Amino acid sequence: MKLKALLVSWRQLLAEPAYSLVVILGLAIAIAATYLIALLLNDRWLPDPAIPAPDHVVRMEFKGNMPGRTDDWFEYAPFVFREALLEAHAPITQAARVYNQELSVRAGERLSKTVVAFTDPDLVDLFGLKALQGDIGATLKRPDAVVLSTRAAERLFGSHRNDLIGQHVVLRGKDLAVGAIVPVQASNSEIEFDALVGFDSPSSPIAGSGMEKAWYVINGHVFVRLADGATAPQLTVLMQSLFDHSPGTNEVPPEWRAGGRKTAFVRAVPLPRLQFEGAGSASYLVLYGALSAVALMMLGLAA
């Protein structure tokens, strides 16, 4: 039976080669497009495979509660959350603040626009960062050092240089020594950078600004790793309580907190759930749903 079907198909192919070619190419293109879209969706939905136990890593999110407004959740949170959780002996093992800014970095005569992330050493274990050269954690503990990605290193020093540890760059007028080289992060990583610098480095725009102590400034991320047995809902309840009893609640107008009204809401969202429950997830789900529908429609029409 199968042989007969193949013979009939072969005769049809010979009888109408142009039509058969269109059908075969159309189906092949539809299958390829569907496969590529499936790879894209899989890449975006799954966390970076380099992260150890990603379900234990959460991103702190913030939502204002101003009278007369309905704000959505922000993926950013006040940097003071890290200190508050550590001081409260929260069930966490690591916590890192991340402040990203595109800045000019100079190495000799070369000048490059670079996405610099000012962060804490805990980021290394949180995201499983690995160095190709040097020590990332030790570099982030130094106020005068910088970690470069291979992409940034190539822009600043050229592709032929291998002896980059100890070389110097200038960032915001500060001289920084290269302490480590890391690969470019995966496309689905929740952190984006071409250079890492210690959060409290004098080269940081945060240093001395007071933003690290403010309860209503949300210019960056706060990532936390939960201790064994702890859950994201438990951390949400604890952080909300810390916020509700913080000095920051007295910094807002009285009408914001009239009648016991909460001035803002906070929550902890595990990395694997960010695409489904995190800030901005609704728009992502619409986009991914549309892509999936297009892929299925193409495959159906071709078939």
N, C-alpha and C positions, 0 to 999 in steps of 0.2 A: 504494500500500500504506500509506504513511504517512498519507495523507488519510483512508483508511478507518479506520485505527486511531484517528485523532483524532475521527472521527464516532462511533465506538463508545464512546469515552471520554466524549464530550459527552452521549450518550444515557444512559450510566450515571450521570453526574453529575446530570442532570435527574431520573432515575428515583429515585435514592437520595441526595438532597442532604445529609442529616445524616451518613450513613456516609462519603460522599466528603469532607465537610468535616473529619471526624475524621482520615481518612487523610492529607489534604493538610497539615493543621495539625501532625499528629504528625511527618510527615516533615520539615516546615519547622523545627520546634523541634529535632529531632534533628540536622539539618544545622547549624543555628545553634550548638547546644551543642558539637558536634564542632569546628566552626571556632574557637569561643572557647577551647576546651581546647587546640587546636593552637597558637593564638596564645600562650597561657600557657606551654606547653612550649617553644616557640621562643624566647620572651622569657627563660626561665630558663636554657636550654642555651647560648645565645649570649652572649658577653661584651658589656659596654657598648660600643656602636659609637664612643663618643668616645675610647676608649683607642687610642693609636697602637701598631700591631703587638702586639696582646694576647698572641700566642704567645710573645713575648720577656719578658713580665712574669710573675714567679713569686711564689707565696706560700710562705714558709718555714713548715713544719709540724714538730711536736714530738711525740714519743711516749716516755713514761717506761718504764723497764725494771726496776721494783722487784721483788725476789724475792717469789715467791708471788702476784704479780698479773699480770693480762693487760690492760693499758691499751690503749685505742684511740688513734688519732691525734687530736691537738688541732689546730684551725685556727690556734691561737696559737703563738708562739715567743718565747723570751727576747729582749728588746730588744738585748742585747749582741751578737746575731748581726750586726747592721748594722755595728757598729764592728769586729768580728772580720773580716768580709769585706773591709771597706775597708782595714784594716791589712795583710791578707794579699794585697792587690792582686789580688783575685779578678776574673774576667772579667765585670765588671758595670759599668754606666754610671751607674745611680742606685739608691738604696736609701732607704727611708722606713719609720720606725716609726709606728704608729697606735695610740693609746690612747683608747678611747671611754668617756665617762661622761655620764650625764644629770645636769646641774647647773642650779641656778637662776641666771638671768642677769637683771640689772636695768638698765632704762633709764628714768631719772626715777622716776615712780610705777608704771611697768609692770614686772611680774615674770613671767618665763616659764621653765618647765621646758624645757631645751634640750639636745639631744644634741651634746656638744662633743667634737671629735676633736683631740687634741694630736698634732702630727705634724711631720715635717721638710719643708723646702721642695722636696725632690726629688719629693714626692707630686704636685706640679703637672704635671711632665712624665710621670711614671709613668702617671697616669690622664687626661691630656689635659684638665685643669681649665681652664675659660675664665671670665674675669671679665666681668660685665656693667658693673661700675664698679671702678676701682682696679686694684691689682696684687697678685695672690695671693702670688707668691713673695716679693716685698719685704715684704709684711705678715707672713708666717711667719718672716722673719728678725728681726723686731722683737720684743722681749720684752713690749712694752706695746700690742700691736695684735691685732685679731681680724678674721676673715673671717666674714661672715654670709651664709646662704642667703636667698633672697627670702622664704621662709616665715618664717624667724626675724626678719628685718627688719620684716616686716608685723606680727608679734606684738609686737615691742618698740617700734616707732615709728609704726605705723599704715600703712595702704595709701596715704595721700596724700603721704607724704614721698618726695622724690627726691634731696634733698641729704644723703645719709647718710654720705658719706666725711668723716671727721673727727669724727663724732658719737661719744659715749662711752657705754660700758656698764660695769657692775661685775660681775666674775666672781670668786668666792671672795675677796672683799674687795679685789681689785685693779682699778684703773681701766684700761680698755683702749679704745683708739681704733679705730673702724671703718676698716679699710684697704682693704677690697674687698667687693663683693657678687657672689655667684655664683648660678646657677640651682639648683633642687633636682635632686639626682642622679637618674639613671635608676633604675627599679625593680629592674633586674638588676645594678646596680653592686655591687662587693664592698666598697665603703666607704659608710658611712651617717653623715651628720652634718647638723646645722643651723648649726654654727659650727666654724671651724678656728682653732686657736691653735698657736703654735710649741711644739715638744716640750719645749724647755728654758725655757719661759716661767715666771716666778715664780708665775703663776696655776695652773700645772699641779700636780695631785696627785703626779706623778712626781718633780718637782723636789726634790732633796735626800733622796729616799727610798731611794736605792741600787738601785732596781729596774732602772735602765738598765744596771747593771753585773753584775746577778745572772744566773747560768747556769741556774737552775732556777725562775725566776719567769716565768710565761707569761700575762701579763694583757693582751696586745695582739698586733697583727699586725706582721709584717715583710714588706714587699713589695720586690722587687728586679727591675731590668731587666737582662737578659743582654746582654752585648756581642755584636757580630756574630760568628757562628761558634761561640759558646758554647751549651751545651745544659743543660737542667734536670738530667739525670743527672750531668753533670760537676760542677755546682754542689753537688749532693747529696753526692757523694764528698768534695769539698773541705770542705764545712761539717761533715760527719761527722768528718773528720780533725781539723779545728780544735776541734770539741767534745771529741773523745776526748783531745786533748792540752791541754785548757784547765785552768786552776786549779780550775774548778768540779768536776772529777772527784774532787778531794780533799776536797770539802765534804760528801760523802755517806758513810754508814756503810761500813766496810770490806767487809761481806758483799755490798754492792751490786756491788762490782767484783772480788770474789774469783775467781781463776782467769782473769783477763783479761776478765771479763764487761763488756759495754758498759752504762753506766749509763742511757743513753737513745739514741734514734734521731732523726735529723733527715732531712728531705727537702724538695726544691723541687718545687712543682706548678705548671705553667703555668695561667694563668687559664682558657683554654678547656677545660681538663681537670678543673677543680675539681668540677663537678657529677658527674663520672664516677669520679674517682680521689682527690679531696681528702677531708679529714676530714668525716665525716658524709654522704658521698656515698651510702652504702648505703641510708639511710633516704629520701634524696631519690629514688633510683632506684625504690624500692618505691612511693613516693607517685606519681611520674610514671607508672610502669607501671600502677598502679591507675586513674589518671585516663584513660590511653589506652584501657585495657580497657573502662571505663565508656562512653567516647565511642563506641567501635566497637560495643559491645553495643546502645546506644541507636539507633545508625544502622541496625544490622542488624534490630532488632525493628521499627523504623518502616518499613524497606523491605519 
